[in-house]
Amino acid sequence: MKLLQAVTVGFFLLVVGLEAQTSTAPIVRFHTNLGDIYVQLLPSQAPNTVTNFLSYMNAGSYNNSIIHRSVPGFIWQGGGYQLIGDNLVAIPANAAINNEFNVSNTYGTLAMALVGTDINTATTQWFFNETDNSSTLDSQFFTVFGRVSSTDTASMTVLDNIATVPVFSTTPLGSVFDEIPLLNYSSGSVMDSNYVLVESIAEAGLPPVITTNGVITASAFGGYPAAAPGSYIEIYGTNLAGTTRGWASSDFSGNNAPTSLDNVSVTIDGNPAYVSYVSPSQVNVQVPGSVSPALHVATVILTYNTQVSASQSLAIRPYEGALLAPASYNVGGTQYVAAFHANNTPVSNGTIPGTTAAPAKPGEEIVFYGIGFGPVNPSNVPVAGEIDTVATSLATSPFSFTIGQSQAQVVYAGFAPDFVGLYQFNVVVPTNASGDLLIGFTLGAPPNAQTLPNPLYLSVQ
């Protein structure tokens, strides 16, 4: 049983030539006791202001500082006072910087505070705009030097939550703090636990974000919204990785596939998945065999550089078989299956781009590939995470294959040797077959039998 590696590998890597995304504008993380806010700084619009802010940040001036002013529906402000011991201490200021107003004070932007009406008095203090304040603050030339991405809902939620903290005008802290937000406070002494704290500000990348409905099975195998343990899936979103590459032999430990690639990892229902490809906008993984095969909706979470995405959903089924049929095999709306002759030549009627006319012959044994066909025998062979080295057979039965109206003889149905979780089917073309014919399969017994989920065609002549 010869595996057609030279032809198949190009399809099976399932990569789409994405380019790595880079940015010279720093991203900083405001780590507060109410959550994290990621801010893209804007050095091209306010270079001196960004440099000023970073100098305080790098000196640790903002560590354990408080949000000392909040005006609900308007702004909340920090960068003025650190909590040292149990005391509030004003952050020492360097020389004021010249105004660099260029960007409007819209919702989610970060701007420098001023003293009085002098536009060149910004030093340590900054504020977040809780709403679109462009109509009031732009005319006063408050310099915006950063913004929270509108797609970063987690950061926006933290920004909004801080804006809802109750504000107190009278406390033992004195009149300087007459608009201070305090947590779990009613009256009396203000405790350290009452402050809204910025525990640290440091450079960091944006957290990964998985697009809503952005988890599907491998697109070269149909791109369906449901998968089985062992299926390959594609995760789409933003900030998912910092590099673009597929796994290499050096990423494996013996025959075991990696669960992390370039600081990217994924869990499905809390189980580590096997990471086969990473890029900033797409990550491909194999569903681990430890995920329950029972019909349910699983949670998918991606972590990049310790930053964790919000979860997205993926339907899990005991088996969800699909055959290799890449988009390049769709000709004029007809989706052909990827099948191969014994000499590695793709089966084709000559219309598939990049192929020559080489249709299957009646009585010929040809090879198909698939994912998601469930467990195999011997039962000690895992469905995921390991290079297959032995001949196997589908554990779910019965399994049948049709070409046109005729049932085809299945010579082999199991894992493809030397691959991870790729199924191989050696099938004999019926002697009466001719033309572009629909193919199909049935896996399992009624009422749980699965059939081919989409129409695929094979050229026979």
Order of alpha helices (4+ residues) and beta strands (2+ residues): alpha-beta-beta-alpha-beta-beta-beta-beta-beta-beta-beta-alpha-beta-alpha-beta-beta-beta-beta-beta-beta-beta-beta-beta-beta-beta-beta-beta-beta-beta-beta-beta-beta-beta-beta-beta-beta-beta-beta-beta-beta-beta
